[in-house]
């Protein structure tokens, strides 16, 4: 159970925050997730409470890529 990647335990907003803290711009996150900067901004600021599952998966995958680079 301890082998669950941390990216699976974060909310969409937390995933965006992790990417921003790693130096990604909202536009870069939007491009990576095939979304828009406006959608990423709404998620980041808690105004988009229920994003599509497919977007959450893409956000999580971006964070997982980041974690691989750090290891």
trRosetta pair geometry for C-beta under 8 A, 3 or more apart (Angstrom, degrees):
i j d omega theta_ij theta_ji phi_ij phi_ji
1 4 6.6 -18 -179 -15 50 109
4 8 5.4 -95 175 60 101 133
4 9 6.8 95 125 -46 120 106
5 8 5.4 101 72 -5 78 99
5 64 6.0 34 156 -111 160 97
5 67 6.6 148 -159 79 115 166
6 9 5.6 -66 -160 36 49 111
6 10 6.9 48 150 -30 76 105
6 67 7.1 160 45 -98 102 146
7 10 6.2 -55 -152 21 37 114
7 15 6.8 65 -153 -113 82 102
7 18 8.0 -136 -108 74 81 166
7 60 4.8 122 154 -158 112 78
7 63 4.1 157 -116 98 118 121
7 64 4.9 -96 16 -62 164 77
7 67 6.5 -121 -37 -16 115 139
8 60 6.7 59 -85 -152 52 132
10 14 3.8 -131 -168 94 105 124
10 15 5.0 138 109 -58 127 75
10 18 6.9 -26 -151 -19 172 134
10 60 7.7 166 59 -105 101 85
10 63 7.3 -97 44 156 144 178
11 14 4.7 96 51 6 75 103
11 15 7.1 -133 95 -8 40 85
12 15 5.5 -53 -150 31 34 115
12 16 6.6 32 154 -17 66 102
12 43 5.2 -86 134 -160 113 122
12 48 7.8 -76 106 99 141 97
12 51 5.2 138 -134 28 169 126
12 55 7.4 38 -132 113 131 100
12 56 5.2 -86 -87 -108 105 90
12 59 5.9 90 -140 59 76 165
13 16 5.8 -54 -153 35 33 109
13 17 6.4 35 150 -20 65 106
13 43 5.6 -162 -88 163 63 75
13 44 6.3 129 -142 -121 77 25
13 46 5.9 19 -103 -79 149 69
14 17 5.4 -51 -147 36 35 115
14 18 6.4 40 153 -23 65 101
15 18 5.7 -51 -152 31 31 113
15 19 6.7 28 152 -15 63 105
15 56 7.5 133 18 -150 158 66
15 59 4.2 87 127 150 143 117
15 60 6.1 -74 -120 -76 145 54
15 62 7.6 101 171 65 108 102
15 63 5.3 -104 -147 -39 89 138
16 19 5.8 -57 -152 38 34 110
16 20 6.2 33 152 -19 68 107
16 26 8.0 27 -167 -115 113 79
16 29 6.3 70 -133 -169 83 162
16 40 6.0 158 -130 -165 130 84
16 43 5.2 136 -29 109 151 113
16 44 4.6 -117 122 -83 142 81
16 59 6.5 -50 -60 -145 70 130
17 20 5.7 -55 -145 38 32 111
17 21 6.2 32 156 -19 66 107
17 44 6.8 133 -65 -136 69 82
18 21 5.8 -56 -147 38 28 111
18 22 6.4 26 153 -18 62 109
18 63 5.4 46 96 -119 139 115
18 66 7.1 161 142 79 108 157
19 22 5.6 -58 -150 37 32 111
19 24 4.3 -39 163 46 91 137
19 29 5.2 103 123 -95 149 118
19 59 7.4 -106 -26 -156 137 83
19 62 6.0 14 -96 124 129 125
19 63 6.5 -97 -61 -80 90 80
19 66 7.0 -154 -103 -46 68 153
20 23 7.9 131 178 -2 30 8
20 24 6.0 -86 -88 67 35 80
20 25 7.9 55 -120 -120 74 19
20 26 7.3 9 -94 -66 106 69
20 29 7.5 -38 -63 -42 74 139
20 44 7.0 73 -36 -124 145 130
22 66 5.4 -58 -119 -146 169 138
24 28 4.6 -131 -164 86 87 126
24 29 5.3 98 140 -56 128 88
24 32 7.7 -41 -153 -2 140 141
24 62 7.8 37 -77 165 170 130
25 28 4.6 100 51 3 77 100
25 29 7.1 -141 94 -3 43 84
26 29 5.6 -53 -150 37 34 112
26 30 6.2 38 150 -22 66 105
26 37 4.8 85 125 -150 107 87
26 40 4.6 162 -162 101 90 130
26 41 5.7 31 -153 -63 152 80
26 44 7.0 -79 -105 -20 113 149
27 30 5.5 -52 -147 35 31 114
27 31 6.4 32 153 -19 64 104
27 37 5.0 -16 -88 -89 63 120
28 31 5.7 -52 -147 36 32 111
28 32 6.3 32 154 -19 65 107
29 32 5.7 -56 -147 38 30 112
29 33 6.1 4 162 2 66 115
29 35 7.6 -26 125 56 77 117
29 40 4.9 125 94 -132 120 148
29 59 7.5 29 -170 -114 107 85
29 62 6.9 110 -134 149 76 171
30 33 6.3 -73 -141 51 24 94
30 34 8.0 -96 168 84 55 3
30 35 4.7 -108 -143 81 69 79
30 36 5.4 -8 -150 171 131 11
30 37 4.7 -80 -31 -67 155 53
30 39 6.9 123 -115 55 102 96
30 40 5.0 -109 -66 -18 88 132
31 34 7.6 24 -173 -73 28 37
32 58 7.0 158 127 165 78 105
32 62 5.1 79 138 -99 141 130
33 40 7.5 135 47 -80 135 109
33 55 5.8 62 170 -149 123 74
33 58 3.9 126 -133 121 82 130
33 59 5.8 12 -99 -63 139 66
33 62 6.6 -64 -63 -31 94 136
34 58 6.7 -117 28 -129 88 167
35 39 4.7 -105 171 72 115 136
35 40 6.0 125 103 -48 128 89
35 55 5.8 67 -77 -128 130 115
35 58 7.5 167 -26 85 109 144
36 39 4.7 100 57 3 82 100
36 40 7.1 -148 95 -2 46 85
37 40 5.6 -56 -150 39 36 112
37 41 6.2 40 151 -23 67 106
38 41 5.6 -53 -148 35 31 114
38 42 6.5 32 153 -19 64 104
39 42 5.7 -53 -150 35 32 111
39 43 6.5 31 152 -17 65 104
39 48 6.4 60 -160 -73 66 172
39 51 7.2 99 178 -119 109 118
39 55 7.4 -99 149 -143 136 153
40 43 5.7 -54 -150 37 32 111
40 44 6.2 35 152 -22 65 109
41 44 5.6 -55 -145 36 30 114
41 45 6.2 7 163 0 65 112
42 45 6.3 -69 -141 50 26 95
42 47 4.3 -91 -156 78 79 102
42 48 3.7 77 125 -26 111 112
43 46 7.9 38 -180 -68 28 24
43 47 7.8 -82 -52 54 20 67
43 48 4.7 -52 -71 62 60 117
43 51 5.8 -3 -93 -47 119 136
46 49 7.2 30 -175 -81 63 75
48 51 5.6 53 140 -65 114 90
51 55 4.6 -85 154 78 119 133
51 56 5.9 145 88 -52 107 86
52 55 4.7 94 65 3 85 102
52 56 7.2 -152 98 -5 46 85
53 56 5.5 -55 -150 36 38 113
53 57 6.4 42 151 -23 69 102
54 57 5.7 -49 -150 32 33 114
54 58 6.6 31 152 -17 63 105
55 58 5.7 -55 -150 37 35 111
55 59 6.4 37 151 -19 67 104
56 59 5.6 -52 -148 36 33 113
56 60 6.2 34 152 -19 65 107
57 60 5.7 -56 -148 38 29 112
57 61 6.3 31 153 -21 64 106
58 61 5.6 -50 -144 35 32 112
58 62 6.5 37 154 -22 63 102
59 62 5.8 -54 -153 32 31 112
59 63 6.6 27 151 -14 64 105
60 63 5.7 -56 -152 38 34 109
60 64 6.3 37 150 -22 67 105
61 64 5.4 -49 -145 35 34 115
61 65 6.5 41 153 -22 64 99
62 65 5.7 -48 -154 30 32 114
62 66 6.6 35 147 -20 62 104
63 66 5.3 -52 -152 34 37 117
63 67 6.4 39 150 -21 67 102
64 67 5.6 -50 -147 34 34 112
64 68 6.6 39 151 -23 64 101
65 68 5.7 -53 -154 31 32 114
65 69 6.7 32 150 -20 64 103
66 69 5.8 -55 -156 32 33 112
66 70 6.6 30 150 -19 65 106
67 70 5.6 -55 -150 34 35 112
67 71 6.6 38 154 -26 66 104
68 71 6.0 -53 -149 28 32 111
